[in-house]
Amino acid sequence: MEVLLGKIFHEIRDPIHTFIKLDDQERAVLDSRPFQRLRCVHQLALTYLVYPGASHKRFEHSLGVMELAGRVFDIVTHSNHLLPELRDLFPQLNKDEEKAYWRKALRMAALCHDIGHLPFSHAAEKELLPDGWDHERLSRVIIMSEEMQQIWKNMTPPLRAEDIAKLAVGKRKAPDLLFNDWETILSEIIVGDAFGVDRMDYLLRDSYHIGVAYGRFDHYRLIDTMRILTPPPSGGEQDKSLEPTLGVEAGGLQSAEALLLARYFMYSQVYFHPVRRIYDMHLKEYLAEMLPGGRFPTTIERHLSMTDHEILVDLRKTGLVGGMPGSVHAERIIKRHHFKRLYERNPTDYEKNQQSAVLIKEAAEKKYGTENIRFDNPSQKGESIDFPVLMKDLRVESSRSLSQVLNQIPVVKTEYVFIHRDLEREASQWLNSERSGIINPGEGR
Amino acid sequence: MDQFRRRVILLSLIKALRDKGSWCGETHIQKAMFALQKVTDTPVDYDFILYKHGPFSFDLRDEITELRADGYLTIEINPYPYGPNLSLSDMGNRFYQQCHEAIREYDSDLEFISGKLAAKGVAALERLSTALYVCKEEGILDSEQCAVRVNEVKPHVPVNLARDAASDVEQMLAEYSRVRGRELTL
């Protein structure tokens, strides 16, 4: 704890950012019940069953995102870094008080951006929440709750909960709210496609805990070179919008390349790892039988009372004792009796028939029964194809026209057919003999 | 509409835009798809919100990403002052040829929208599609009010250019009604 200009600052040790600093008012958010709950939500669900080090939680990730958001804010709003033609668009930057307000709102939004996460993070979110709900909507509800409003009101200056909610979830998840250019840029700092700080922190943190080197990149350099720019021209010198967006100076292009490469490797090697994926599927099936009505609750009290801890206790008991709802699925996780990979999309089969994986799944279901087969087809989402780069002569160019590396990074998508482990050997032999006929139905064997 | 037909329509739109000389960057595709939905009522059902350069659909961006991952779309790279553009790969063209029949009923709508928008650049599309959004989603039909609203949501678009865009939207909607009416009569 340190006292600076009458304010008390706290320093938290962090393996990624060394020290994360926050003042007393921000500390009140950290100590709140909804935020403390994130200590009990694994960042990567059951990934620790594959990579034992991956036991980190949403709590420290959220702190990291706050730290990086503050750093990016300071860089992109520095008067030396703003293009003259954009200054008039952001009157917020002409008054110190207003600038300080938005800096704090951004840091708090970054801190709370994952506050609505369900147990096991993304693992079961899509299937086990009622229609129209996702963790961002829960985050928004919590940020706007009476409990959190009290904290926002006590800050100096008081923060508007709606501003924090907007910046925390971004335009995609708050389509009913109108974002001006300034708010759009600030939310992009957190959730942006190209180099939002959420993405930066999770790549660095996940790779550190998992023990792989390829999630790392020079985020110091990248952040130092981030700028608010206009988009590059599209179909010729005059063909451009003047809408501001985040980009980098030319000197940061290699760091941006490294981030996007890191993302590619992390998706292909970690996030879409087949055993991680099948554990998620078993977990979803277990939760669907264990949760009342097969769905996660969406009221704040019930949401806040449920973490990985309560579920893991039940999962262990159910898996070991047996004979309870969900015990078949729990056992597959607790006793490591997960389904095994029978088939994975590959370029040779895909070139012959783009439906190869689906056809093999259908044939396997027919042969071995749907209860013994699982199908999964994860794909990277939301890849922006370009971002602006500020050249030394102040031209703004397309990252794609400058970087051969970016043009070579594939989008990761795969398809898996899994089978009950007791059938794996027999099914592999069956697939070896039938594969050609399944993939090329017209050609026979 | 199911995902298969939606994908075929997206590939068909990209092909139609390119055939008519569009630069066909991501923004061109986003705005043309919005117009296809809102002017011709083609039921592709992408969720559009006012965001990057006007109406923007994250679902559509995800679909484009997935079509790249599946090898149906490729990014072409160009030197300054040109940005990247999207085109159908060989595999994408084969898929289009095999599946186009499934969406033939929308051919004339694709023709109409690509004919109207292919020649427009990013800035013009931003203005036009924002005016269309204001008109269709916010129900502001009066051209002058529409122009003021466009300037309000996109302050970098001057009112005089917003006014032209509002007028273009009015003409496009009227022309589509005429063309459609004629087709229905025939």
Interface residues (C-beta under 8 A of the other chain):
Chain A: L89 K171 R172 P175 L178 F179 N180 D181 T184 P231 P232 P233 S234 G235 G236 E237 Q238 D239 K240 S241 L242 E243 P244 T245 Y350 Q354 S379 Q380 K381 G382 E383 S384 I385 D386 R395 E397 S398 R400 S401 N407 P410 V411 V412 K413
Chain B: W23 G25 E26 T27 H28 D47 I49 L50 Y51 K52 H53 F58 R61 D62 I64 T65 E66 R68 A69 D70 G71 I75 I77 N78 P79 Y80 P81 Y82 G83 P84 N85 L86 M91 F95 G121 V122 A123 E126 V153 K154 P155 H156
